């Protein structure tokens, strides 16, 4: 594959002059690689792309393997100093869906706290992308942040997925996908093309989050919120109705016991609908 590494670097250098763009043929996990580097003292900003991952990781320890060309897998690593880290995964997810589907014509939406979902048919959602954010404490007691993103280009063949998955190619070629939707995605039917759309807006979004936090993005997130007003079941068995997120990105769930504020580090959320 031919990657637009030089073009991406040139587009991003004004935002973060020290940034480098690196492409690897294969790695266990781009997140793992950058975490190893950070722990060894290498904390320069880098966008690391892998054509294939042999041990990719998702949230809660889930695996995300990818063959060359079937997925876009990359991580952005940089020193980050936000006043509050709450809502970073939502800011990242919002940047991804707005880059791939700026007008909403493709129906890309966000499942709190870190997935991109697509509605394939009534009550049947499929996962298109996932986000994994990790941090390493440096020798100076600062945090090096690693933001990992995986986007399905081809639909995965794995049988052990926790929910259906879909690739950009399949979604874009669907009979019901309007031509305007295809145009809005700039034909992101390959990993290099998808990266070219995502990279600069992502870096800008992360730096904006560092400066301003999540509050300024709350309204935009609500427009892409899969769970809003949907019955949900929490991992501890509680049930209720999702009522959006607050200005810190915390999920609000209305239950018989009252409004519950759900932190992504505490529980998992599943929509209480058939087929998900």
C-alpha positions, 0 to 999 in steps of 0.5 A, a space after each residue: 500500500 502507498 501511504 500519504 505519510 509525507 502529505 499528512 506530516 505537511 498538513 499537521 506540522 503547523 499544529 504540532 511541529 515535532 510530530 513525525 508520521 511512521 508506517 510499519 508493515 506489521 506490529 503487535 499493536 500500535 498502542 503497545 508499541 508507543 506505550 513501550 517507547 514511552 516507558 523507555 523515555 521516547 515521548 516525542 509526538 508520533 502518528 504510528 500506522 500499522 499495515 497489519 496488527 498481530 495482537 491489536 487490543 480494544 477496550 476491556 482487553 478485547 483483541 483487534 487483529 487486522 490483515 493488511 488492507 482490511 483495516 486502518 489501525 494507527 495510534 497518535 502518541 503525544 504529551 498531553 496536559 488537559 485540565 480534566 481528561 473526562 470526555 477525551 474518547 468522545 472528542 476523538 470519536 466525534 472527530 473520526 465520524 465527522 471526518 468520515 461522514 461530515 454531513 451525517 449521510 452515512 449514518 455514522 454514530 457514536 456509542 458511548 464511550 468509544 465505538 463508532 456504530 452504523 444502523 444497518 436495519 431497524 434495531 440492528 447496529 454494526 460496529 465500524 470503528 473503535 478507540 482505545 486511549 492509554 497513558 504512560 507516566 513519564 520520568 517527569 511525572 507527566 502523562 504521555 497519551 496514546 490514542 489508538 484507532 481501528 477502522 474496519 475497511 473490509 468487514 471482519 470475518 471473525 466469528 467471536 465478535 461481541 456484536 456484528 461488524 461492518 467495513 467502510 467498503 461494504 457500507 459505502 457500496 450498499 444499495 441504499 447508500 446515497 451517492 451524496 453519502 459516497 461523495 461525503 466520504 471522499 471514497 474512503 474505501 482504503 486504509 490510506 484514504 481513510 487515514 488522509 481524512 482522519 489524521 489532521 482533524 484528529 490532531 486538531 481535535 485532541 489539541 483543542 480538547 487539551 485547551 478547552 475540554 469536552 464541554 464545547 463538544 457536548 452538543 455536537 456529540 449529542 447529535 451523533 449519540 446512539 444511546 440517547 433516549 434508548 433503554 440500556 443495561 449496565 454491566 452491573 445489571 441496572 437498567 434505565 434510559 440513556 439521557 445523553 452526556 453531561 459537559 464532562 462526557 459522563 453518561 446520564 442514565 435515568 433509572 427507577 432509583 433516579 438519574 445515575 451518572 456513569 463513568 466509562 471506567 466503571 461500567 459497560 453499557 449495552 443497548 437493550 434492543 434485539 440484535 445488539 
